[in-house]
Amino acid sequence: MLTWISMIMLVIFLGCCTVVIAASCYNIFKLIRRSTGKRDFAIRNHHLKTSHG
């Protein structure tokens, strides 16, 4: 009986860890994509201004 309880607790703990790691990786990935997207937009905007002027 005790082994079942400990196994269930271990599974729940590992599941929580997986969710936390996945969420943090997703946030980091989103942050990187947003920063690179902004940089690309700024470079494109700068090129447009220089080509017109």
PDBQT receptor file of N, H, CA, C and O in Angstrom, charges set to zero:
ATOM      1  N   MET A   1       0.845  -1.207   0.000  1.00  0.00    +0.000 N 
ATOM      2  CA  MET A   1       0.000   0.000   0.000  1.00  0.00    +0.000 C 
ATOM      3  C   MET A   1       0.878   1.254   0.000  1.00  0.00    +0.000 C 
ATOM      4  O   MET A   1       0.632   2.191  -0.760  1.00  0.00    +0.000 OA
ATOM      5  N   LEU A   2       1.901   1.263   0.858  1.00  0.00    +0.000 N 
ATOM      6  H   LEU A   2       2.100   0.502   1.475  1.00  0.00    +0.000 HD
ATOM      7  CA  LEU A   2       2.780   2.431   0.964  1.00  0.00    +0.000 C 
ATOM      8  C   LEU A   2       3.544   2.662  -0.338  1.00  0.00    +0.000 C 
ATOM      9  O   LEU A   2       3.776   3.804  -0.735  1.00  0.00    +0.000 OA
ATOM     10  N   THR A   3       3.935   1.568  -1.002  1.00  0.00    +0.000 N 
ATOM     11  H   THR A   3       3.747   0.640  -0.679  1.00  0.00    +0.000 HD
ATOM     12  CA  THR A   3       4.665   1.708  -2.272  1.00  0.00    +0.000 C 
ATOM     13  C   THR A   3       3.779   2.359  -3.327  1.00  0.00    +0.000 C 
ATOM     14  O   THR A   3       4.257   3.181  -4.108  1.00  0.00    +0.000 OA
ATOM     15  N   TRP A   4       2.500   2.006  -3.363  1.00  0.00    +0.000 N 
ATOM     16  H   TRP A   4       2.112   1.338  -2.728  1.00  0.00    +0.000 HD
ATOM     17  CA  TRP A   4       1.580   2.610  -4.326  1.00  0.00    +0.000 C 
ATOM     18  C   TRP A   4       1.474   4.108  -4.088  1.00  0.00    +0.000 C 
ATOM     19  O   TRP A   4       1.514   4.895  -5.035  1.00  0.00    +0.000 OA
ATOM     20  N   ILE A   5       1.337   4.507  -2.821  1.00  0.00    +0.000 N 
ATOM     21  H   ILE A   5       1.304   3.868  -2.052  1.00  0.00    +0.000 HD
ATOM     22  CA  ILE A   5       1.212   5.932  -2.482  1.00  0.00    +0.000 C 
ATOM     23  C   ILE A   5       2.477   6.678  -2.892  1.00  0.00    +0.000 C 
ATOM     24  O   ILE A   5       2.406   7.765  -3.466  1.00  0.00    +0.000 OA
ATOM     25  N   SER A   6       3.631   6.091  -2.596  1.00  0.00    +0.000 N 
ATOM     26  H   SER A   6       3.689   5.209  -2.129  1.00  0.00    +0.000 HD
ATOM     27  CA  SER A   6       4.893   6.753  -2.952  1.00  0.00    +0.000 C 
ATOM     28  C   SER A   6       5.061   6.827  -4.470  1.00  0.00    +0.000 C 
ATOM     29  O   SER A   6       5.566   7.825  -4.984  1.00  0.00    +0.000 OA
ATOM     30  N   MET A   7       4.646   5.784  -5.192  1.00  0.00    +0.000 N 
ATOM     31  H   MET A   7       4.236   4.973  -4.774  1.00  0.00    +0.000 HD
ATOM     32  CA  MET A   7       4.731   5.803  -6.653  1.00  0.00    +0.000 C 
ATOM     33  C   MET A   7       3.824   6.876  -7.240  1.00  0.00    +0.000 C 
ATOM     34  O   MET A   7       4.220   7.603  -8.151  1.00  0.00    +0.000 OA
ATOM     35  N   ILE A   8       2.609   6.972  -6.716  1.00  0.00    +0.000 N 
ATOM     36  H   ILE A   8       2.287   6.381  -5.976  1.00  0.00    +0.000 HD
ATOM     37  CA  ILE A   8       1.664   7.990  -7.198  1.00  0.00    +0.000 C 
ATOM     38  C   ILE A   8       2.216   9.389  -6.921  1.00  0.00    +0.000 C 
ATOM     39  O   ILE A   8       2.140  10.267  -7.781  1.00  0.00    +0.000 OA
ATOM     40  N   MET A   9       2.767   9.595  -5.732  1.00  0.00    +0.000 N 
ATOM     41  H   MET A   9       2.828   8.881  -5.034  1.00  0.00    +0.000 HD
ATOM     42  CA  MET A   9       3.349  10.899  -5.390  1.00  0.00    +0.000 C 
ATOM     43  C   MET A   9       4.522  11.225  -6.309  1.00  0.00    +0.000 C 
ATOM     44  O   MET A   9       4.678  12.369  -6.735  1.00  0.00    +0.000 OA
ATOM     45  N   LEU A  10       5.349  10.222  -6.617  1.00  0.00    +0.000 N 
ATOM     46  H   LEU A  10       5.222   9.293  -6.270  1.00  0.00    +0.000 HD
ATOM     47  CA  LEU A  10       6.490  10.417  -7.508  1.00  0.00    +0.000 C 
ATOM     48  C   LEU A  10       6.014  10.799  -8.910  1.00  0.00    +0.000 C 
ATOM     49  O   LEU A  10       6.575  11.699  -9.535  1.00  0.00    +0.000 OA
ATOM     50  N   VAL A  11       4.988  10.120  -9.397  1.00  0.00    +0.000 N 
ATOM     51  H   VAL A  11       4.533   9.389  -8.889  1.00  0.00    +0.000 HD
ATOM     52  CA  VAL A  11       4.441  10.418 -10.724  1.00  0.00    +0.000 C 
ATOM     53  C   VAL A  11       3.883  11.838 -10.761  1.00  0.00    +0.000 C 
ATOM     54  O   VAL A  11       4.113  12.565 -11.727  1.00  0.00    +0.000 OA
ATOM     55  N   ILE A  12       3.153  12.241  -9.720  1.00  0.00    +0.000 N 
ATOM     56  H   ILE A  12       2.966  11.650  -8.935  1.00  0.00    +0.000 HD
ATOM     57  CA  ILE A  12       2.602  13.599  -9.654  1.00  0.00    +0.000 C 
ATOM     58  C   ILE A  12       3.731  14.623  -9.621  1.00  0.00    +0.000 C 
ATOM     59  O   ILE A  12       3.663  15.647 -10.302  1.00  0.00    +0.000 OA
ATOM     60  N   PHE A  13       4.765  14.351  -8.836  1.00  0.00    +0.000 N 
ATOM     61  H   PHE A  13       4.820  13.520  -8.283  1.00  0.00    +0.000 HD
ATOM     62  CA  PHE A  13       5.915  15.259  -8.727  1.00  0.00    +0.000 C 
ATOM     63  C   PHE A  13       6.619  15.407 -10.075  1.00  0.00    +0.000 C 
ATOM     64  O   PHE A  13       6.932  16.520 -10.496  1.00  0.00    +0.000 OA
ATOM     65  N   LEU A  14       6.865  14.286 -10.748  1.00  0.00    +0.000 N 
ATOM     66  H   LEU A  14       6.610  13.382 -10.406  1.00  0.00    +0.000 HD
ATOM     67  CA  LEU A  14       7.518  14.334 -12.062  1.00  0.00    +0.000 C 
ATOM     68  C   LEU A  14       6.641  15.057 -13.079  1.00  0.00    +0.000 C 
ATOM     69  O   LEU A  14       7.145  15.797 -13.924  1.00  0.00    +0.000 OA
ATOM     70  N   GLY A  15       5.331  14.843 -12.999  1.00  0.00    +0.000 N 
ATOM     71  H   GLY A  15       4.922  14.242 -12.313  1.00  0.00    +0.000 HD
ATOM     72  CA  GLY A  15       4.413  15.534 -13.904  1.00  0.00    +0.000 C 
ATOM     73  C   GLY A  15       4.459  17.039 -13.693  1.00  0.00    +0.000 C 
ATOM     74  O   GLY A  15       4.477  17.804 -14.656  1.00  0.00    +0.000 OA
ATOM     75  N   CYS A  16       4.479  17.465 -12.433  1.00  0.00    +0.000 N 
ATOM     76  H   CYS A  16       4.464  16.843 -11.650  1.00  0.00    +0.000 HD
ATOM     77  CA  CYS A  16       4.567  18.900 -12.122  1.00  0.00    +0.000 C 
ATOM     78  C   CYS A  16       5.887  19.475 -12.631  1.00  0.00    +0.000 C 
ATOM     79  O   CYS A  16       5.909  20.562 -13.207  1.00  0.00    +0.000 OA
ATOM     80  N   CYS A  17       6.977  18.758 -12.423  1.00  0.00    +0.000 N 
ATOM     81  H   CYS A  17       6.960  17.874 -11.955  1.00  0.00    +0.000 HD
ATOM     82  CA  CYS A  17       8.288  19.218 -12.906  1.00  0.00    +0.000 C 
ATOM     83  C   CYS A  17       8.279  19.368 -14.420  1.00  0.00    +0.000 C 
ATOM     84  O   CYS A  17       8.796  20.349 -14.954  1.00  0.00    +0.000 OA
ATOM     85  N   THR A  18       7.691  18.397 -15.111  1.00  0.00    +0.000 N 
ATOM     86  H   THR A  18       7.270  17.600 -14.677  1.00  0.00    +0.000 HD
ATOM     87  CA  THR A  18       7.628  18.445 -16.572  1.00  0.00    +0.000 C 
ATOM     88  C   THR A  18       6.838  19.661 -17.034  1.00  0.00    +0.000 C 
ATOM     89  O   THR A  18       7.244  20.352 -17.969  1.00  0.00    +0.000 OA
ATOM     90  N   VAL A  19       5.714  19.921 -16.382  1.00  0.00    +0.000 N 
ATOM     91  H   VAL A  19       5.384  19.360 -15.623  1.00  0.00    +0.000 HD
ATOM     92  CA  VAL A  19       4.881  21.069 -16.753  1.00  0.00    +0.000 C 
ATOM     93  C   VAL A  19       5.645  22.371 -16.532  1.00  0.00    +0.000 C 
ATOM     94  O   VAL A  19       5.616  23.256 -17.387  1.00  0.00    +0.000 OA
ATOM     95  N   VAL A  20       6.326  22.497 -15.397  1.00  0.00    +0.000 N 
ATOM     96  H   VAL A  20       6.350  21.778 -14.702  1.00  0.00    +0.000 HD
ATOM     97  CA  VAL A  20       7.077  23.719 -15.083  1.00  0.00    +0.000 C 
ATOM     98  C   VAL A  20       8.202  23.938 -16.095  1.00  0.00    +0.000 C 
ATOM     99  O   VAL A  20       8.387  25.048 -16.593  1.00  0.00    +0.000 OA
ATOM    100  N   ILE A  21       8.951  22.877 -16.396  1.00  0.00    +0.000 N 
ATOM    101  H   ILE A  21       8.801  21.975 -15.991  1.00  0.00    +0.000 HD
ATOM    102  CA  ILE A  21      10.059  22.987 -17.355  1.00  0.00    +0.000 C 
ATOM    103  C   ILE A  21       9.523  23.349 -18.738  1.00  0.00    +0.000 C 
ATOM    104  O   ILE A  21      10.089  24.206 -19.416  1.00  0.00    +0.000 OA
ATOM    105  N   ALA A  22       8.440  22.706 -19.158  1.00  0.00    +0.000 N 
ATOM    106  H   ALA A  22       7.980  22.009 -18.607  1.00  0.00    +0.000 HD
ATOM    107  CA  ALA A  22       7.863  22.984 -20.472  1.00  0.00    +0.000 C 
ATOM    108  C   ALA A  22       7.378  24.427 -20.550  1.00  0.00    +0.000 C 
ATOM    109  O   ALA A  22       7.592  25.095 -21.562  1.00  0.00    +0.000 OA
ATOM    110  N   ALA A  23       6.727  24.918 -19.495  1.00  0.00    +0.000 N 
ATOM    111  H   ALA A  23       6.554  24.375 -18.673  1.00  0.00    +0.000 HD
ATOM    112  CA  ALA A  23       6.225  26.290 -19.484  1.00  0.00    +0.000 C 
ATOM    113  C   ALA A  23       7.372  27.293 -19.547  1.00  0.00    +0.000 C 
ATOM    114  O   ALA A  23       7.288  28.277 -20.283  1.00  0.00    +0.000 OA
ATOM    115  N   SER A  24       8.436  27.062 -18.791  1.00  0.00    +0.000 N 
ATOM    116  H   SER A  24       8.505  26.263 -18.193  1.00  0.00    +0.000 HD
ATOM    117  CA  SER A  24       9.569  27.995 -18.796  1.00  0.00    +0.000 C 
ATOM    118  C   SER A  24      10.278  27.971 -20.147  1.00  0.00    +0.000 C 
ATOM    119  O   SER A  24      10.676  29.021 -20.651  1.00  0.00    +0.000 OA
ATOM    120  N   CYS A  25      10.442  26.793 -20.738  1.00  0.00    +0.000 N 
ATOM    121  H   CYS A  25      10.118  25.940 -20.329  1.00  0.00    +0.000 HD
ATOM    122  CA  CYS A  25      11.062  26.704 -22.069  1.00  0.00    +0.000 C 
ATOM    123  C   CYS A  25      10.214  27.441 -23.091  1.00  0.00    +0.000 C 
ATOM    124  O   CYS A  25      10.748  28.141 -23.951  1.00  0.00    +0.000 OA
ATOM    125  N   TYR A  26       8.887  27.289 -23.006  1.00  0.00    +0.000 N 
ATOM    126  H   TYR A  26       8.453  26.719 -22.308  1.00  0.00    +0.000 HD
ATOM    127  CA  TYR A  26       7.993  27.971 -23.941  1.00  0.00    +0.000 C 
ATOM    128  C   TYR A  26       8.109  29.485 -23.787  1.00  0.00    +0.000 C 
ATOM    129  O   TYR A  26       8.144  30.206 -24.784  1.00  0.00    +0.000 OA
ATOM    130  N   ASN A  27       8.170  29.974 -22.545  1.00  0.00    +0.000 N 
ATOM    131  H   ASN A  27       8.141  29.389 -21.735  1.00  0.00    +0.000 HD
ATOM    132  CA  ASN A  27       8.305  31.418 -22.310  1.00  0.00    +0.000 C 
ATOM    133  C   ASN A  27       9.630  31.950 -22.834  1.00  0.00    +0.000 C 
ATOM    134  O   ASN A  27       9.669  33.019 -23.443  1.00  0.00    +0.000 OA
ATOM    135  N   ILE A  28      10.719  31.214 -22.605  1.00  0.00    +0.000 N 
ATOM    136  H   ILE A  28      10.686  30.345 -22.111  1.00  0.00    +0.000 HD
ATOM    137  CA  ILE A  28      12.038  31.629 -23.097  1.00  0.00    +0.000 C 
ATOM    138  C   ILE A  28      12.029  31.662 -24.624  1.00  0.00    +0.000 C 
ATOM    139  O   ILE A  28      12.534  32.606 -25.231  1.00  0.00    +0.000 OA
ATOM    140  N   PHE A  29      11.454  30.629 -25.243  1.00  0.00    +0.000 N 
ATOM    141  H   PHE A  29      11.044  29.862 -24.750  1.00  0.00    +0.000 HD
ATOM    142  CA  PHE A  29      11.386  30.558 -26.702  1.00  0.00    +0.000 C 
ATOM    143  C   PHE A  29      10.580  31.729 -27.254  1.00  0.00    +0.000 C 
ATOM    144  O   PHE A  29      10.969  32.340 -28.249  1.00  0.00    +0.000 OA
ATOM    145  N   LYS A  30       9.443  32.046 -26.598  1.00  0.00    +0.000 N 
ATOM    146  H   LYS A  30       9.128  31.549 -25.790  1.00  0.00    +0.000 HD
ATOM    147  CA  LYS A  30       8.597  33.159 -27.024  1.00  0.00    +0.000 C 
ATOM    148  C   LYS A  30       9.353  34.479 -26.893  1.00  0.00    +0.000 C 
ATOM    149  O   LYS A  30       9.261  35.340 -27.768  1.00  0.00    +0.000 OA
ATOM    150  N   LEU A  31      10.103  34.636 -25.798  1.00  0.00    +0.000 N 
ATOM    151  H   LEU A  31      10.179  33.936 -25.088  1.00  0.00    +0.000 HD
ATOM    152  CA  LEU A  31      10.883  35.858 -25.565  1.00  0.00    +0.000 C 
ATOM    153  C   LEU A  31      11.956  36.017 -26.639  1.00  0.00    +0.000 C 
ATOM    154  O   LEU A  31      12.144  37.112 -27.170  1.00  0.00    +0.000 OA
ATOM    155  N   ILE A  32      12.660  34.934 -26.962  1.00  0.00    +0.000 N 
ATOM    156  H   ILE A  32      12.508  34.045 -26.531  1.00  0.00    +0.000 HD
ATOM    157  CA  ILE A  32      13.705  34.985 -27.991  1.00  0.00    +0.000 C 
ATOM    158  C   ILE A  32      13.079  35.342 -29.338  1.00  0.00    +0.000 C 
ATOM    159  O   ILE A  32      13.608  36.187 -30.059  1.00  0.00    +0.000 OA
ATOM    160  N   ARG A  33      11.968  34.712 -29.679  1.00  0.00    +0.000 N 
ATOM    161  H   ARG A  33      11.539  34.025 -29.092  1.00  0.00    +0.000 HD
ATOM    162  CA  ARG A  33      11.312  35.000 -30.961  1.00  0.00    +0.000 C 
ATOM    163  C   ARG A  33      10.869  36.452 -31.029  1.00  0.00    +0.000 C 
ATOM    164  O   ARG A  33      11.002  37.092 -32.072  1.00  0.00    +0.000 OA
ATOM    165  N   ARG A  34      10.337  36.984 -29.915  1.00  0.00    +0.000 N 
ATOM    166  H   ARG A  34      10.229  36.464 -29.068  1.00  0.00    +0.000 HD
ATOM    167  CA  ARG A  34       9.863  38.363 -29.894  1.00  0.00    +0.000 C 
ATOM    168  C   ARG A  34      11.035  39.330 -30.080  1.00  0.00    +0.000 C 
ATOM    169  O   ARG A  34      10.925  40.296 -30.836  1.00  0.00    +0.000 OA
ATOM    170  N   SER A  35      12.153  39.078 -29.398  1.00  0.00    +0.000 N 
ATOM    171  H   SER A  35      12.242  38.293 -28.784  1.00  0.00    +0.000 HD
ATOM    172  CA  SER A  35      13.311  39.979 -29.483  1.00  0.00    +0.000 C 
ATOM    173  C   SER A  35      13.921  39.932 -30.884  1.00  0.00    +0.000 C 
ATOM    174  O   SER A  35      14.295  40.974 -31.421  1.00  0.00    +0.000 OA
ATOM    175  N   THR A  36      14.029  38.749 -31.485  1.00  0.00    +0.000 N 
ATOM    176  H   THR A  36      13.725  37.902 -31.048  1.00  0.00    +0.000 HD
ATOM    177  CA  THR A  36      14.583  38.659 -32.839  1.00  0.00    +0.000 C 
ATOM    178  C   THR A  36      13.624  39.293 -33.838  1.00  0.00    +0.000 C 
ATOM    179  O   THR A  36      14.061  39.932 -34.796  1.00  0.00    +0.000 OA
ATOM    180  N   GLY A  37      12.322  39.124 -33.625  1.00  0.00    +0.000 N 
ATOM    181  H   GLY A  37      11.967  38.606 -32.847  1.00  0.00    +0.000 HD
ATOM    182  CA  GLY A  37      11.339  39.739 -34.515  1.00  0.00    +0.000 C 
ATOM    183  C   GLY A  37      11.434  41.250 -34.477  1.00  0.00    +0.000 C 
ATOM    184  O   GLY A  37      11.374  41.900 -35.521  1.00  0.00    +0.000 OA
ATOM    185  N   LYS A  38      11.584  41.823 -33.284  1.00  0.00    +0.000 N 
ATOM    186  H   LYS A  38      11.633  41.295 -32.436  1.00  0.00    +0.000 HD
ATOM    187  CA  LYS A  38      11.731  43.277 -33.151  1.00  0.00    +0.000 C 
ATOM    188  C   LYS A  38      12.993  43.761 -33.855  1.00  0.00    +0.000 C 
ATOM    189  O   LYS A  38      12.979  44.792 -34.527  1.00  0.00    +0.000 OA
ATOM    190  N   ARG A  39      14.085  43.014 -33.699  1.00  0.00    +0.000 N 
ATOM    191  H   ARG A  39      14.096  42.176 -33.153  1.00  0.00    +0.000 HD
ATOM    192  CA  ARG A  39      15.351  43.413 -34.299  1.00  0.00    +0.000 C 
ATOM    193  C   ARG A  39      15.237  43.381 -35.831  1.00  0.00    +0.000 C 
ATOM    194  O   ARG A  39      15.698  44.301 -36.506  1.00  0.00    +0.000 OA
ATOM    195  N   ASP A  40      14.630  42.333 -36.371  1.00  0.00    +0.000 N 
ATOM    196  H   ASP A  40      14.255  41.585 -35.823  1.00  0.00    +0.000 HD
ATOM    197  CA  ASP A  40      14.440  42.240 -37.820  1.00  0.00    +0.000 C 
ATOM    198  C   ASP A  40      13.592  43.396 -38.321  1.00  0.00    +0.000 C 
ATOM    199  O   ASP A  40      13.885  43.981 -39.364  1.00  0.00    +0.000 OA
ATOM    200  N   PHE A  41      12.549  43.723 -37.587  1.00  0.00    +0.000 N 
ATOM    201  H   PHE A  41      12.311  43.248 -36.740  1.00  0.00    +0.000 HD
ATOM    202  CA  PHE A  41      11.670  44.824 -37.985  1.00  0.00    +0.000 C 
ATOM    203  C   PHE A  41      12.431  46.145 -37.985  1.00  0.00    +0.000 C 
ATOM    204  O   PHE A  41      12.269  46.954 -38.898  1.00  0.00    +0.000 OA
ATOM    205  N   ALA A  42      13.259  46.366 -36.969  1.00  0.00    +0.000 N 
ATOM    206  H   ALA A  42      13.390  45.708 -36.227  1.00  0.00    +0.000 HD
ATOM    207  CA  ALA A  42      14.040  47.606 -36.885  1.00  0.00    +0.000 C 
ATOM    208  C   ALA A  42      15.022  47.689 -38.048  1.00  0.00    +0.000 C 
ATOM    209  O   ALA A  42      15.179  48.754 -38.647  1.00  0.00    +0.000 OA
ATOM    210  N   ILE A  43      15.680  46.590 -38.373  1.00  0.00    +0.000 N 
ATOM    211  H   ILE A  43      15.553  45.725 -37.886  1.00  0.00    +0.000 HD
ATOM    212  CA  ILE A  43      16.642  46.576 -39.488  1.00  0.00    +0.000 C 
ATOM    213  C   ILE A  43      15.899  46.860 -40.794  1.00  0.00    +0.000 C 
ATOM    214  O   ILE A  43      16.367  47.654 -41.610  1.00  0.00    +0.000 OA
ATOM    215  N   ARG A  44      14.765  46.232 -40.995  1.00  0.00    +0.000 N 
ATOM    216  H   ARG A  44      14.384  45.588 -40.332  1.00  0.00    +0.000 HD
ATOM    217  CA  ARG A  44      13.988  46.427 -42.217  1.00  0.00    +0.000 C 
ATOM    218  C   ARG A  44      13.538  47.883 -42.319  1.00  0.00    +0.000 C 
ATOM    219  O   ARG A  44      13.612  48.493 -43.386  1.00  0.00    +0.000 OA
ATOM    220  N   ASN A  45      13.073  48.429 -41.205  1.00  0.00    +0.000 N 
ATOM    221  H   ASN A  45      13.012  47.934 -40.338  1.00  0.00    +0.000 HD
ATOM    222  CA  ASN A  45      12.630  49.823 -41.165  1.00  0.00    +0.000 C 
ATOM    223  C   ASN A  45      13.790  50.753 -41.519  1.00  0.00    +0.000 C 
ATOM    224  O   ASN A  45      13.612  51.702 -42.281  1.00  0.00    +0.000 OA
ATOM    225  N   HIS A  46      14.961  50.488 -40.977  1.00  0.00    +0.000 N 
ATOM    226  H   HIS A  46      15.106  49.717 -40.358  1.00  0.00    +0.000 HD
ATOM    227  CA  HIS A  46      16.149  51.309 -41.236  1.00  0.00    +0.000 C 
ATOM    228  C   HIS A  46      16.513  51.254 -42.722  1.00  0.00    +0.000 C 
ATOM    229  O   HIS A  46      16.847  52.282 -43.310  1.00  0.00    +0.000 OA
ATOM    230  N   HIS A  47      16.453  50.086 -43.326  1.00  0.00    +0.000 N 
ATOM    231  H   HIS A  47      16.182  49.250 -42.848  1.00  0.00    +0.000 HD
ATOM    232  CA  HIS A  47      16.767  49.936 -44.750  1.00  0.00    +0.000 C 
ATOM    233  C   HIS A  47      15.773  50.719 -45.599  1.00  0.00    +0.000 C 
ATOM    234  O   HIS A  47      16.151  51.350 -46.587  1.00  0.00    +0.000 OA
ATOM    235  N   LEU A  48      14.506  50.678 -45.213  1.00  0.00    +0.000 N 
ATOM    236  H   LEU A  48      14.198  50.166 -44.411  1.00  0.00    +0.000 HD
ATOM    237  CA  LEU A  48      13.491  51.419 -45.969  1.00  0.00    +0.000 C 
ATOM    238  C   LEU A  48      13.774  52.917 -45.913  1.00  0.00    +0.000 C 
ATOM    239  O   LEU A  48      13.691  53.608 -46.928  1.00  0.00    +0.000 OA
ATOM    240  N   LYS A  49      14.109  53.416 -44.723  1.00  0.00    +0.000 N 
ATOM    241  H   LYS A  49      14.177  52.854 -43.898  1.00  0.00    +0.000 HD
ATOM    242  CA  LYS A  49      14.393  54.846 -44.563  1.00  0.00    +0.000 C 
ATOM    243  C   LYS A  49      15.607  55.261 -45.392  1.00  0.00    +0.000 C 
ATOM    244  O   LYS A  49      15.574  56.303 -46.046  1.00  0.00    +0.000 OA
ATOM    245  N   THR A  50      16.676  54.466 -45.377  1.00  0.00    +0.000 N 
ATOM    246  H   THR A  50      16.703  53.619 -44.846  1.00  0.00    +0.000 HD
ATOM    247  CA  THR A  50      17.899  54.828 -46.103  1.00  0.00    +0.000 C 
ATOM    248  C   THR A  50      17.664  54.756 -47.609  1.00  0.00    +0.000 C 
ATOM    249  O   THR A  50      18.193  55.586 -48.350  1.00  0.00    +0.000 OA
ATOM    250  N   SER A  51      16.888  53.790 -48.074  1.00  0.00    +0.000 N 
ATOM    251  H   SER A  51      16.458  53.117 -47.473  1.00  0.00    +0.000 HD
ATOM    252  CA  SER A  51      16.665  53.660 -49.516  1.00  0.00    +0.000 C 
ATOM    253  C   SER A  51      15.820  54.829 -50.036  1.00  0.00    +0.000 C 
ATOM    254  O   SER A  51      16.027  55.284 -51.161  1.00  0.00    +0.000 OA
ATOM    255  N   HIS A  52      14.879  55.313 -49.236  1.00  0.00    +0.000 N 
ATOM    256  H   HIS A  52      14.711  54.943 -48.322  1.00  0.00    +0.000 HD
ATOM    257  CA  HIS A  52      14.039  56.444 -49.660  1.00  0.00    +0.000 C 
ATOM    258  C   HIS A  52      14.814  57.758 -49.633  1.00  0.00    +0.000 C 
ATOM    259  O   HIS A  52      14.671  58.585 -50.533  1.00  0.00    +0.000 OA
ATOM    260  N   GLY A  53      15.629  57.948 -48.606  1.00  0.00    +0.000 N 
ATOM    261  H   GLY A  53      15.745  57.276 -47.874  1.00  0.00    +0.000 HD
ATOM    262  CA  GLY A  53      16.270  59.231 -48.381  1.00  0.00    +0.000 C 
ATOM    263  C   GLY A  53      17.460  59.454 -49.256  1.00  0.00    +0.000 C 
ATOM    264  O   GLY A  53      18.100  60.502 -49.171  1.00  0.00    +0.000 OA
TER     265      GLY A  53
